[in-house]
Amino acid sequence: MKKLNTKKRIVIIGSGFGGLAAAIRLQHEGYNVTILEKLDQIGGRARVFKQDGFVFDAGPTVITAPQIFKNLFELAGKNIDDYVKFFPVEPYYRVYFNDKTYFDYSHPDKNIPQIEVLSPEDVEGYKKMIRAVKPIYEKGFEELSFQPFISFWSMLKVAPALIRLQSYRSNYEFVSKYIKNDKLRMVFSFHPLLIGGNPFSVPSIYSLIQYLEKEFGIWFAKGGTTSLVHALARLFHELGGKIVVNSEVKEILIENREVRGVKTTSGETISADLIVSNIDPAFTYTQLIDKKWRKKNKDKRYSKAKYSMSLVVIYFGTKKQYPDMKHHTIILGPRYKELLEDIFNKKVLSEDFSSYLHVPTRTDPSLAPEGHEAFYILIPVPNLDSKDDWTRIATPFKEKILKFLDKNYLPGLLDNIVTDRILTPLDFKKDYSSYKGTGFSLEPVFTQSAWFRPHNKSEDIKGLYLVGAGTHPGAGLPGVVSSAKVTTDLILKAYDNYNKNDNP
């Protein structure tokens, strides 16, 4: 029988996927959980824009490993199918090269015939690569994703396995070991960009994403990702949890290095025994905690850290449909390594770009008025270290991108747009409390992974915990939901309520 913790009050700051998943787990365990969300709707980066009859998911649109969501519902004795429906997406991605040729990336059984045409000498190498990523997936996702790294010893214990799996290689180097064709090297190495990492910098352990997709496919939720957000919120409410929107936390209240609650920008003080922050760790430590409670090197650590790129996202709806476009489309520009160098290291906004085009109405036509089409295009750009003035360049940048699509992929687009909007790095900073306006918090390089990443349990403040993209294991829907498992296990263990048989 579970021990109820009805006297333990927990405030979760932010209602992204990590915050919602942590809230469900903790509320299920008998804690009294309240989520505070600064925006007027839940979801964080996964909020929704409804405009002129169109439904635009603001952020995450690629759902892998749907079982991690199913587990949350099963934990509460519920069936996820009663809350949200998932549809498979095929191909997983269409990847356009700069010469307009393309590769329909999908399950290996469908990739191999295309490799035989494009680069037959790479078929055996690809098969070897898929075999090589299996143990990386088993170690990296099934084991390490759910293991808390709160001591350096915990990192040392897994170091031999990481070395054995060649995690010292970059993701691009790992792919290049097996694949020789330059186009195919791009196709099989771009995945770290989905979690904010440069394929030429992040360790090869992130090649596990390929195996994750092989095993579980790519999915989309009926009604958009926002329907998954609201399914989780409904479950949380049914468990007795509380969500308050338009409630921005200004300060985490601390006495004697122990949390006491939070103060909101409206002046309200909310008492809490424990705090779980689902916002950027850098913002949490440097903006929400009084300097006297922070370790002296904290501000320097976060100012000197390596951060993910930011994003520009342009949402638009058309009165014309484009049935040849796939649900998930990657459009690669003329440069690959050089463009990523500009974005991540030089912090330069280049003339050329690569992008991800999302066409959700290919799978769910209900997201647009009848006969219409909904899109968003996401372009990786430098974070705010670049000093670009997005108040000045946002509109010209949007026009440039839409003209590019009109000319190359969506003929007649400019004459058929009926609604649009844009999100820039400034919006990521303002709306999501994102340090430097990043899209994915800290970049997942080796020196910022596992123990080196901000810990799920604060080493500075008793009762403060972190969840989401900026803590272990990292960004992406599987990552942030896994972080909720890691964080809540730490809480349950600390307060004598740990159930080792809990579903991951």
N, C-alpha and C positions, 0 to 999 in steps of 0.2 A: 504493500500500500504506500502511495506517495505521501510524503510529508508536505503539508500545505504551508506556504510562506505568506499568509495573508497580511502579515504586518510589514513585509518587505515591499517597499514602493520603488519601482524602477521607472525612470524617465528615459526614453529613447529619443535622441535628437535626430530627426530626419526620418522620412518614410520611404526611402528607396528600398530595393529588394532586400538588401542586407538588414535594414532596420525592421522591415515587416517580418522576415523570416526569424530574426532573433525574438521579436515580440511574440510571435506565435509559440515558439518553443518555451519562452519564459512564462507566458500566461498559462500555457498548458501545465506547467510545473507548479502552479499555484501562486505565482507572484502577481502583484498588482501593478500592471504595466500601462503606462500612458505614453503615446507617441506624440511628439510636438513637431509640427511641420510648418516651416516658415512661409511656404507658398499657399495659394488658395485651393490647392488640390494635392492629393497624395501621389507618390511615385518617384519624387526626386527627378533624376534624369529620365525616368520612365513615365513622366507625366504625359498628358495628351493635349493637343490643340484641336479644337473643333471650330471650323471656320467655313462659312458659306456652304454648309451641307457636307463638307469633307471632314474626315477624321484622320489626323496625323499623329502617329506616335512620335514623341519628341526625341527619343533616344534609342534604347536597345530594341532590336528587331530580329536578332538571330537567336533562336532558342535551341540550345544543345542540351543533352542530358536531362530530358524532361522528368526523369525519375527523381531528381533532387526536389522537384516541386511536389510530385506525387507523395514522396515520403513525409512532407510536412502535413499533408491532409491525412495520411494514414496514421501519423502520430496522434492525431486528434480523433481517430476513429471515423474519418470521413473519406468519401470517394471523390477524387478531383474531377471526375467526369460530370459530377452534379454541379460543378462550379464554373468550369471553363473547358472548351474543346480545343484540341490541338490538331492541326493539319500538317502533313509532311510537305516539304518544299523540295521540288526536283526541277532542274539540277540544284545542288546546294548553292552554287554561284556560277554565273557565266562570267568569265574573265576575258575582257577585251584587251588585246594588245594595241600598241600605238598604230600598227598597220591595218587595224580593223578586223584582223583575224581574231578568232576567239577559241577558248577552251571551256567546255562545260564540266566544271569540277564537281565530282559527286563521289559515290562509293567506288572503291578501287575496281570493282568489276566493270564499271562504266568508264573509268578513267583509262584503263589499260588499252582498249581498242583505239582511243584517241591518241595515246602515246605511240602506238604502233604506226599511226599515220604521220604524226608530227616528228617523231624522233625514235625510230624503232630500236636504235642501239641503247635507249634508256629504259626499255621495258623491264629487263632483269634487275637493273639498278633500282627501279621503282618498287618492284616486288620485295627486294632486300630491305629497302627503306621502311616499308610498311611492317615487315617483320621486326625491324629494329625499334620502331616506335612503340611496339606493344609493351615491352618491359619498362620503357620510359613512362608510358601511361599508367601501368600498374603501380609503379613506385611513386610517380609524381602526383597523379590524381587520386587513385584509390587509397593511397597510404598517406603521403605527405600533406595533401590538401586538408586533411582532417586532424593533423597533428599540430598542437600548439608549440611554437618555438619561443619560449619565454626565458630560456637560459642558453648560454653559449654551448654548454655541454650537449644540449639537444641537437644543435647544429653539427657538432663534431661527430655525434653518433651516426649521422646519415651521410657524412662527407665521403666515406669510402664508396658507398653506393652511387653517389652523384658522380664521382670520378670514374667509376666503372662504366657508367652510362654516358661518359664523355660530355658531361654538362659544361665543361670548360670551353667547348666549342660554341660559337654563335649559332643561332638557328639557321642562318644562311649557309654557314660552313657545313653544318650537318647535312642539309639538303644537297649541297654541292658535292659532298662525298659520294652520293649515289646517283645524282642527276647531272648530266653534262650540258644539255640544251638550255640556253639562257632563258627562253620563254618558260619552259617548265620549271626552272629554278625559281622564277617569280611566282608561278602558280602555287608551288608547294612551300613557299617561304613567307607569304604575306600574312599568315595568321596572327603573328604577334601584334600586328597593327590593330587587330580587333580588341586588344586589351591594353593598348597604349605603348607598345614596345617597338623599337627599331629592330627589324630582323637581323641587322648586321651587328647588333649590340647585345640583345638578350640571349641568355643561355639556351642551349638546344633542348632543355627540358620542356620548353613550350611547344616543341614539335608534337607533344602529346595531344594537342588539339586535333591533329589529323586523325589520330586513333579514336578520339572521343566522337568525332563526326562519323567515322567508319562504323563504330559500334551502335550509335544511337540516332544518326541522321540529323537533319536540320528541320525544325518545326516552326510553325507560326500559330498564334492563338487567334481563334475566331473573334472578330471585333478588335483585333490589334493587341499589342503587348499590354495596353492599358487594361484589357479585360482580365489578364492574369494578375495585374496589380490589384484590381478590385476584388478578384476572387480571394486573394490572400487577405485583404482587408476585411472582407465578409467573414472569413473563417476566424480572424482575430476578434472581431466584434462578437461572434457567436460564443467564443471562449470567455467573453466578459471584458475584453480590452477596450481601451479608449484612445481615439485619435482626435487631436485638436489641430485644425489647420489655421493659417494666418497667425501662427504663434512662433515667432522667431526668438531663439535663445540668444541673449546678449552676453551672459556670463554663467559659468559653472561655479556655484557657490561652494567654498572649501573652508574647512576649519581644521587646523592641525593636520594638514595634508590628507584629509578625508572629505569626500563629497558630502554636501548637505542638501543640495538641490540645485535649481537653476533660477535665473532671473531673465525675464523676457524683455524685448524692446518696449513693450507696453507698460513695463514697470511691475508686472505680476511676479511674485515669488512662489515657486512650486517646490515643496520639500520632496526629497528623495533619499533613499538609502543607497541606491546604486544608480549610476549614469552609464548609458551605452550611447556612444557617439557614432552616428551613421553618416557623418560628414568628414571631409578631408582631415586627416590627422594633423597636417601642418596648420590648418585653420583652427582646429580644435585647440591645439597647444599654444599657438601664438596669439589667438584672438579671443578665446573664450575663458582662458585661465589667467588669473592675475599673475604678473611677473614674479611676485615673491614666492609663488608656489612652484615655479618652473625651474628645472635644473638649468644652470647657467649656460650650458652648451646647447640647449634645446633650440633657441632661435637661430643660432649659427648653423646647427645641423640642418634645419629645414631650409634655410636660405641658400645653403651650398649644395643641397641634394640635386639629383638629376630627375627631371620631371618629364612626364609624357607630353606629347604634342597636344595642341588644342584642336578645335574643330570649328569649321563653319558649316552650318546645316541650313539648306534652303528648302523650304516646303512649298509645294505648288500643286494646284489642281487644274486639270484641263477638261475642256468640253469635247476633246478628241481622244480616242483610245489608241493605244499602241500595243496590239496583241503580240508582236514579235519580241517585246521586251520581257525578260525573265524577272522573277520576283526579286532576287538578289543579283546585282550586276556590279562587278568590279571593272572600272575603266582605268587602265594604266596609261600613264603619260610616256613621253619619249625617254625619260630618265628614270632610273630606279634607285640605285645606290646614291647617286649624286643628289637626287631630290630629297631623300631621307636625311642625307648629311646637312642639307640646307635647313630642313625643318627641325631636326633634333639638336644639332650641334652649332651650326652657324646662326640659327634663329633668323633666317632670311625668308621672306615671303617671295617665292619664286614666280616667274611669269608662267611656267608650266605647272601642272598639277596632276595628281591622280585622285580618283574619287570612288565612292560607293553609291550606287543608285538603287534606291529602294522603291519597288513598285508593288505595294501590298494588295492592290486591287486585282493583281494577277491571281491571287489566291482567295481573296475575300472581296468581292465586288461591292459589298454593303458599305465599304469605307468611303464611297463617293456616290454622288447622285447617279441615277441610271444613265448609262451611256457616257459617263465621265471616268476619269482616271486620277488616282492620287499618287503622288511621288514625294520622296525627298532625296536630295543629293547631299552627301557628306564629304567634305574636303578636308583632309589633314592639313593643318597650318601650324606655324610656330606658336608656342604659348606666349603669354604677355611679356616675357623677357625680351621679345623682339621689338617692343616699343612701337608697334604699328598702331596707328590711330584709327581704330575701327569705327569710331563715330563719323569719320570722314570717308573711309574707303569701303564701308559695308555695301552701300548701294551700287557703286561702280563694279565691285567684285561680283555681286549678285548678277548684274547685267552681263558681265563677261561670261560667267558660268552658263547662264541660260542661253546666250548666243552660241556658245560652244555646243550645247546639247541640240539646239535647233539645227545647226549646221551638220552635225556628225551622227546623232543617234535618234533624235526625236524631231523629224521634219515637220515644219509647220507649228512648232511649239509656241513661238512668240505670238502667233496669231490666235492661239487657242487657250492660253492661260486665262483662267477666270479668278484665281485667287493665289496669293503667295505670302510668305513671310520668311524672315531670316533670323538665325541664332548665331552669334559671334562669340569669340573668346571673352568679351566683356560680359555677355549674358551668362556664360558659365561661372564667372567670378561672382556676379551679382545674384543670380538666381539659386546657384547650387553651393555657394560659399567655397568655391573651388580656388585653391591657392594657385596664383599665377594664371588663372583661367584655364587650367588644364582640362582635358577631356576624361582622363583616367587616373589622376593623382600621380604618385611617384612612378617613374619608369621602372619596369620589372627587370632591371639588370641584376647580375648575380649579387653585387654588393648592396642591393636593396631588395633582396628576396629572403624568405624564411626568417631566420633570427635577425637578419640585418634590416628587415622591414619593421615599421612601427608595430609594436607588439599589441596583440589583442587585449592584453591586460596591462594597464598603465603601470610603469615602474616608478612613476612620480607620485601619483595620487591614489590613495586607497579608495576602492569603490568605483573607479573610472575604467571603463572598458571601451574598446573600439571594434567596429564592424564595418565591412564594406570594402571598396576597391583599394583604399590606401593601406590596409592592413593585410595580414596573411590570410589566404594565399594570394589574393590580388583581384584584378578587375575581371570583367566578363560575368555573365549571369551565373555560370557554375562557380566561379570564384567567390563572388559576393555572398551567394547563398551558403557556400561551404564555410565562409568566414563566420556566418551566424552560428553554425554548428560548433566551430572551434571556440568562439567567444562564450556561448551559453554553457558549453561543457565546463569551461573555466569557472564560470559563476556558480554552477551547480556543485562543482567539486569544492569550491571555497566555502560554500554554505551548506555542506553536508547533505546534498540532495542530488547526488550524481548517480544516474542510471546507466550503466555500461551497456545495456542491451538496447539503448535508444537507436532508432534508425538513423543512418547518416543522411 
